[in-house]
Amino acid sequence: MVWMMLILALGAGCIEPYRRADEETATDSVRETDSLSDTAPDAADAADGGTDTTDRDASVIPVDTGDTEDAGRPVDTAVAPDAGLDTSTESDSDTSQPSSDDTESTSTLPLPVTSWNAPKNMILFIGDGMGPNHVAAAGIQAYGAPGTLFFESFPVQGLVTVRAANAEIPDSAASSTAMATGHKVDLGVVALEIPGSGAELPTVIDFFKHKRKATGLITNSFMTDATPAGFAGHAVHRSDFESIAWHYLNTGRPEVFLGGGGYAMSLGDATAAGYAVATTRDELANAVMSGTQRICGLFGGDRFPYEYDGLGDFPHLFEIASDGISFLSQDPDGYFVMVEGALIDKASHINDLPRVLDEVLGFETTVQTITTAVDLSDTLIIVTADHQTGGLIVDPSDPYAIAHATWTTNTHNAGPVSVYVIGKGSEIFETVLEARGGVIDNTDIYKILTLPSV
């Protein structure tokens, strides 16, 4: 009952204290996801990132993010917290658009550690839009109870605050930039010092490139979407796909790009930049074994299909993650890779619970496949999210929790996200979480990963 109440509190935007998990760590078998039988909505993708419908609670106050539809792809937007989420007695302008100075107390705190015995390999899994109640609902759907997903057995767990520089409620560009650079930026900004000088911010990809480690970005969205963009691109706005793609291939240059095609990311440009290209799983497998130095796999001309709908000729996220990490592991100096489960967010924007659950469970399968394949004595694994989407509310004490689950918005909400850590270096996350009362900021992820190694 206590655990159920904690899940509900998290879904309402409350903060759960840090805990070191007592249960045993991850097992070796990959769990199978349960199929869902709900009927697909019409034109599901058309509503991705849309605005609230008129029957929603009047307390939802839209935030002007500057996001627009670009090249036919709606950019996700943010709104103030809805009913059932954490709200404030301050005015709407104060709660939805706080000043940049308000972020200082959470994003500029020094770490309680100054160095670490850095792991050889580091894997950052990001479930885009995945709030604590997304995780709880997926556990209930697949295994009959919350707290049962594979990564929920990781020994170090806590919460992460995610606000942007100019808004309580972030978008993916601001959040990925925070994790990738250690800096808070305005909504829509990709790895530039805005507010500030507008200069390009060094990313974690740049840091590890100078450490001679291989690096990679893997997603089931299109490759230049906001979350991967924050790690190797730079743009005043996330919709500037041309700038993001140019920086990918000319300055960031990770060894691996794997994701959907289109949106200014072309096979021809990748080939000219020295990448072996792949458009199918077989071509990707051949490239991994070919001895090439860099791989760019672009599958289709947009994001991947939802797991619920069947992937057709597209590979699963766990398959491209396995191939990409297998390739990166050939580097004797180790690697850093970001793996994004992007479609949790897309389905949450249209409040499509069956597709959300399948995407969370597909993300879980990816985490489990990789975690059980790597050597945790020299590999750090972090699982987190960039923000919550949809304001999902689920009651774990309800025998019909999934049927009775409700959504409070079709955009983002301001609650914290969870973080789960296992492997070499996880004790540093434990130390920081303990010092911060169980809650870190998303900028702390960059700060920890780039600590001096002893």
N, C-alpha and C positions, 0 to 999 in steps of 0.2 A: 504493500500500500504506500509506503514511503517513496519508493521508486516511482510509482505511478504519479504521485503528487509532484515529484520533482520534474517529471516530463511535462506535466501540465503547466508548471511554473515557467519552465523554459519556453514553452509555446506561447506563453503570455508575455514574454519579454523579460521575465525575471532572471536573475543570475544564480546559477547553481555553483556552490563552492567546488574548487578543485578536489579531485580525489585520485589517489593511486589505486588502480583497480585491483581488487583482491582475487578475482577469478583468474584461472589459468590463461595463458596467452594463446595466440592463434593456433588452431589445429591445421592439419595438412590437407584436408579434403576440401575441394571447391564445392560450395553449396549450390544447388540448383534453384533457379528462381521459379516461383509458381506462376502459371499462366493466369491471366485475368480475362473475364468474359464480358466486361462492360462494352456497350456499343460506342464506337468512335464518333466523336462529334463531327459535324460538317466543317470543312475548311479549317481544320485545327491550327495549321501553321499561320493562317491569315491573322489570327488574333494574337499572335506572339508579341508580347510587349505592348498590348493595347491599353486603352484607358479604362477606368472603372465604368461599369454599366449603371444605369440610373436606379436600379433597385438596391444598390449597395448603401451602406450606412453613410449618412450625410457628414459624419466626422472625418471622412477620408479627404484630406486636403492635398491636391496635386502640387508637386514641386516642379518648378521650371528648371529642367536639366539641360535644356538646349538640344536634347536628342530629337532627331527627325528620322523619317524613313529615308533610307539611302539605298539606291540600287535594288529596290524592292524588298529590302530586309529591314523590318522595324528594329530599332535599337531599344533595349530595355530601359524603362524609366523608373522613377522612384516616387513614392507617395508617403505622406505622414502616416504614423501608426493608426490602424483601424481598431474598431471595437474588439476587445479580447486580447489586444496587445498592449505593450507598455505605453502609457500616454502621459502627458504632462499638463500642469495647470498653467503653463506659460502660454503666451499668445501663439497663434499659428505661425506667424513669421519667425518667432523665436525658436520654436520647436523644429520647424522644417528647414530653416535656413540659418543655422547658427553661424557666427563669424568664424573665420579661419583661426583666430586666436583661441577659440574655445577648445581646439584639438590639442593644445600644448600639454595639458595635464596627463593625457594618456599616450600621446605619440612621442614625447621627448624624454620620458623617464629613462635614466641610464639602467642598463641591465645590472643585476646583482652579481654577475660574473664577468670576468675580463678576458678569459681565454677558455679553450676546451681542447680535448684530444679529438680532433675532428675526424669524423668517419671518412672512409675512402669514397663512398657512394652516398648520394642523397636523393630521395624520391619524394616529391611533393605532390600529393593527390588533392585536387580541388573539385568538390562536388558543387557545381555552380547552382546557386539558389537553394542549397540543401540546409534547411534549418533543423533544429533538434526534433521537431515533430514529424518532418519528412523521414528521419531516421527511425523514430518510434513506430510510425505507421508501416514502414517497410518491414520492420521486425515482426509486427503483429500479423501482417499479411503473409509473410513467408514462413514464420516459425511459431506463430501463436502468441507472442509476448514481446513487449518492448525490451530493449537492452540485449538483443540477441544477434544483431548483425556482427559479422566477423570482426570488423575493426573496433567494435565496442568492447572487445576483450583486450585491447591494447593496454599496457600497464600504466601509461601516463595519459591523463585526460583532463581537460579543462574547457574554458570558454575564451572566445576571441571577440573583442569589440572591432567594429568594421566601419565606423563613420568616415565620410569624406572630409576634405578640408573645409568645404563650404556647405555641408549638409549633413544632418543626422543620418539620413538614409542614403547609402551609397549606390553607385552602379558598379558594374564589373570592371570598367576601366580604372576607376579610382581605387577599388579594392585590390585589383591585381597589381597596380602600380605600387601600392603600399607594401604588399608582400614581396614584390620583386626589387624594390629600391629602398625601402625603409622610410619613405617620405609620404606624407599626406598631400594629395592633389585635389583639385576641383573635379566635380562630376564631368565625365566624358574625356578627361585628359589622360593621355597615354605617355607615361614616363618622361614628362617634362616638368620643370619646376614652376608650376602654376597652382597657386599664387607664388609670385617671386620673379626670378629673372627670366623664366621661360627656357632656360638652358636644358639640354638633355641630361637626364639623371642616369648615372651608371646603374646597371641592373645586376642581379645575381648571376645572370648569364655572363656578363662582362667580367665579374669577379672571378668566376671559376675558369673562364677562358685564360685569364692571366695566371691561374694556378695550374694550367696545362691539363685541366680536366675536360673530358668530352661533355657536351651539353645537348639537351633536346627538349622539344615541345611537342606534346601529343594531345589531340583533342578529337571529339566527335562532332564539334561544330566546324564551320569553315575556318580555315587556317588563320585568317587575319581578324578573327573575332576578338572582342575586347580582352578576354582573360589571357589567352596566349600573347596578345599584343603587348601587354604590360611588361613581359619578360624579355622581349628582344626588339620591340618596335618603339617608335617615338612619333607622336602626333598631337596637335592641338586638340583635335577631336577624334574620337574612336571611329567615326565614319570616314575618315581620310585613309581608306584602305591602300591607296597608292603609296602614301608615305610609310605606312606600316610595312607593306611588302618590300619597299626599297630598303628600309633599315634591316629587315630580316636578312636579306640576301647580301647586303653590302657592309653593314656594321656589326649587327648582332651575331650573325652567322653561326648559330648552333649547328652541331653536326647532324642533327635529326629534326626534320619537320614531318609530322604525320597528322593529317586531318582532311577536312573537306576542301575542295578546290573552289575556284572562283574568287570574286571580290579582290581582284588585282593580283592574286597569287597564281602565276602561270607556270606550266611545265617548261616552256621555252626559256623564261627568265631564270628558272632554277637551274636548268642545264647550262646556260651561259655563265652562271655564277659558280659552276663546278660541282653541282649536285647530281648524283645518279637519281633518276626519277622513277616513280612507280605509280601505277593507277589501279592495281589489283593486289590481292594478298600474295599471289604467286610471284608477281614481279617484285614485291617487297621482300619476300623470302630470298629470292635470287640476289637482290641487291645486298642484303645482309651478308651473304656468303661470298660476294664478288671481290672483296678487298678494296672497295671504294672508300674514300675518306668521308663522304657526306651523302646523306640520303634525304630526298624530299618525296614523300608519298602524298599525293593529292587524289582523293577518292570522290568522284562525282564533281558536281559544280556548285555545291552548297553544303549545308550540314548533312550528317548522316540521317537515315530514317530512325524513327522511334523503335526500340526493341519490341514494343507491343505489336507493331504493324509488320514485323518481319524485315530483315535487312536486305533481302535479295542478294545482289552481288557485292554488297558492302561487307567489309570485315567487322567483327565485333570490336569494341574498345579493348577488351582484354587481349585480343589477338594482335592488334597493332602495338599495344603497350609491350607485350611480350617480345615481339620482333624488334621494336625500337630499343628496348633495354638490353636485349641480347647483343645488338650491334654496339651500343655504347659501352657495354662491359668489356669489349675488346681493348679498351684504352687502359694501359697499365697504371695510369695515374688516377683512375676512377672517373666518376661522372656525376652530373646533376641533371635531373629531368623533372619537368612538370607534366603531369597527366591530368587532363580535365574531363570530367563527366558533365558535359555542357547541357545535355537535353533535360536534366532535372529542372533547370530554370525555364527552358522553353515550354515544357508541359505545365509548369506551375503558373506561368503567365496566362494560360487559358484554363486554369483550374481543372485540369484533366487528371484526376487522381489515378485511374488505372495506368496511364502512361507514366506519370510521376513515379509510381511504385516500381514499375518495371525498370525505369532508368536508375533509380536508387539501387535496386538489386543487381542491375548490370554493372553499376559502379562498384558495388560490394564484390562482385565476382572478379572484377579487374584488380582491386586491392588484394584480394585473397590469392589470386593466381600469382601475382608478383611477389607478395610477401613470403609465400611458401617456396618460391623459387630462388630467392636471393639468400646470401649469407648475412644474417643479422649481426654477426660479430664485427662486420666492417661496413654495414649499410644502415642508414637512418631512414625511417619511413614516417612521414607526416601526412595525416588525413585531416582535411578541414574544408571550409567553404568560403566563398567570397562575400556572401550575404544570404539572407533569407528571401524567398519569393513566395508570395501568395497568402501569407499570414495563416498557414494551415493550423487548424485546431483539431486535435484528436484526443479522446478520453480513453486511456488504456484500461480503465475499470469497466468500460462498456463492452458487453459480449459482442455487440455489433459495432465496434469502434470504427471500422473502415466504412461501413454503410452510413454511419452517422457523422463522419468527419465533415468539417465545414471549412470554407475559405473566407477570408475577410477582406481580401483585395486581389486584384489581378496584376499588381506590380510588386515592388519590393517593400519590405518593412524593416524596422530599425533594430530588431532584436539581435543579440549576439549569436554567433555560431559556435559549434563545438570543434575541438581539436583532439585528435587521438595520435599518440606517438609510440613508436616501438623501435628497437634496434640501438646500434651504437650512437651515443650522444643523446639518447632520450632522457638521461638523467639531468642534462642541462635544462631541458624544457621543464622537468619536474622542479628543479631549483627555482627557475624563474616564476613558474606558476605558484609555488609556495610563497615566494616573496611578494607576489602581487595579489594574494588572496584568491587564487584560482582563476584569475582573469588576466589575460595578456591582450595587447593590441596587435592588429595584423602587421603593423610595422616591426614588431618584435621578431617575427619569423625571419625577415631579412637580417636583422641585427644578430640573431643567434647563428644563422647559417654562415655569416661572414666574420664571426669571431676569430681572432688570431689562434692558430693551432700550436699546441705545445707538445 
